[in-house]
Amino acid sequence: METLQKIVTITLVMLLIVAFVSFQLNTAIAESPINYINLSLDTIPLGITYCKGQGLAYIALSGATSGEIRGIAVINVTKALSAVEDCYDVYTLTIGNPDEHFGRFVTLDDDGNIWCQFGYMVEIDKVWKSFGNLTKFDTTTKEFTITNMQSHPMTAICYIGYLWAMWKGFLQKINTTTLEVVESYNVSSGVDYGSCAYMVADVDGIWISNIQNNEVIKFNTNNNSVEIVVEEIARPLGLAIKDDIVYVAENANRPQEPPYIGNGTIAMVNKTTGDILGRIGTAEILNAGPFMVMFDSSGYLWYTDASGHVGFISKYVNETYSAISVYCYYMGEIEGHMFFTGKGSAYVGMTSCYQHPDMNDDGVIDGSDLAATAWSFGAYPEHPRWNSKVDINSDNAVDGSDLAIVAKHFGEKAV
């Protein structure tokens, strides 16, 4: 028995060495394990949301010119993940002005229906601004209802039983059953919120980004007032919250001076004080920086940008993938995969989310995690020793890259 333990120990150590060396040689190279759902060429997929109970993902289709489809694409997620080509249906919005375009966001209410926006562009003082009406898509009847409530088309969210949307500097609290504005709060303080970009819910309020004024605010829903204003954010768009920090996608354009290169950034804001704590670097800006940010179920911070990148950042591993579309926009975690959309393409991309290296959830990356990886080493989904939790990078193979992550962080406490 003692001899067997020595053999196992030596084998594990050798695997650690091989994996770590392999990791050091290959970390600079990141393949793009992205699969695409090929939508009709006359669609522009943007906002995305998922209803787990239905097993369906809903994609906003934004027609930029006359003749392009405006409506909702409904994706059967099981079929999509099984690479079935016929995995979606398209429901077209046929009412309203055909030259108007569909808004970017989609959000799911408590009744399982989808809210989006039927909008249009207006040039005011040489600046193009977006306007339009909130639109409800009944997921049972598959019918659209355009309300008389106006909203900016970038985003709206369902929170504490209401739909919240911005309109001319006012945050509207909307009853999704009666379709009435319950309350309207002035959150602008004289600042134009015609470019309200994104909203995310916190435990006691809503954070709102404004790309035109380079600021982020927090609206406290307990006392119905603006509690925090964060300035000096470079074109803020997507927002995500984890622990005591708000992460803000800074959608800054490519540097205009030599050498014309620079990386994108995600600002970190203390959600209690509003202080900017620092910035996280992302991929090189080819056109513009990060658009959306979000955390997956393993706690990894994902981002999309307007330079053709989808990536994530964590303590354990960082990856950046190149996508088909230059403008990678909205995303959402769906059944262990990150779905993302891209303006200017007719594709919805899917890539696997990484697993946490603390496989047995005991709070530390230790010998048990290493042993589990060694046991399944070389396995694939049909293999008798396959264990999906050991496939850390979700590439359908337990190999040196998975073992390297365990080796690099061996002995650390899980976070």
Secondary structure by P-SEA (a helix, b strand, c coil): caaaaaaaaaaaaaaaaaaaaaaaacccccccccccccccccccccbbbbcccccbbbbbbbbccccccbbbbbbaaaaaaacccccbbbbbbcccccccccccbbbbccccbbbbbbccccccccbbbbbbbbbbbccccccccccccccccccccccccbbbbbccccbbbbccccccccccccccccccccccccccccccbbbbbbccccbbbbbbcccccccccccccccccbbbbcccbbbbbbccccccccccbbbbbbbbbcccccccccccccccccccccccccccccccccccccccccccccccbbbbbbcccccccbbbbcccbbbbbbccccbbbbbbbbbbccccccccccaaaaaaaaaacccccccccccccccccccccccaaaaaaaaaacccccc
